[in-house]
Amino acid sequence: SAVISQKPSRDICQRGTSLTIQCQVDSQVTMMFWYRQQPGQSLTLIATANQGSEATYESGFVIDKFPISRPNLTFSTLTVSNMSPEDSSIYLCSARTSGVLSTGELFFGEGSRLTVL
Amino acid sequence: QKEVEQNSGPLSVPEGAIASLNCTYSDRGSQSFFWYRQYSGKSPELIMSIYSNGDKEDGRFTAQLNKASQYVSLLIRDSQPSDSATYLCAVNQGGGYNFNKFYFGSGTKLNVKP
């Protein structure tokens, strides 16, 4: 398994500002992902964070709004830019284990609950 | 059509009973199947994974997979109030372009009444 730490755990932000969420994994993992979970909804994949290259975004999500970095195998950041109340959500960092002994399961950080006023 | 379908519930069962949670998926090529538990205000926690047809047991939990029917279920025996949570079904296609893409159902809310 992988232990994933995220910060901040929650924040209240003003419209038009940006917030960066940090994610740290306790072991080297091949794949890291960012999900969004809006109130009462399931998980929506925002993007795959690729180490050393640009993230791969899902339909409906763009780099200008959600820039992502992954400078090494254990760390990634997600920025929510020019925030609006519609961005109020829980943002979840996740990682997929890999390797000979891995079962390819997906693990999640504690989440960052973002409220935009 | 959604990739993964779950009944949103709530499913209410008395303490000590068996809770049965169901999930269907649309992509016949799916290879890996997972059940996550999510307490209110918390992130999803992996509780079971299953890859082959049949049953897989882990303590009070049993996952069942039927690829022909595109159906996966989770049974919770001797349900406890602490099992009250939302249970998310997730499916991974396991190969090709979508190797790392997990599709999540909307979750079933389980209430276990003391």
Interface residues (C-beta under 8 A of the other chain):
Chain A: S1 M31 F33 Q41 S42 L43 L45 T48 I90 L92 R96 T103 G104 E105 L106 F107 F108 G109 E110 G111 R113
Chain B: S32 F34 G41 K42 S43 P44 E45 L46 S49 Y51 L88 A90 N92 G94 N100 K101 F102 F104 G105 S106 G107
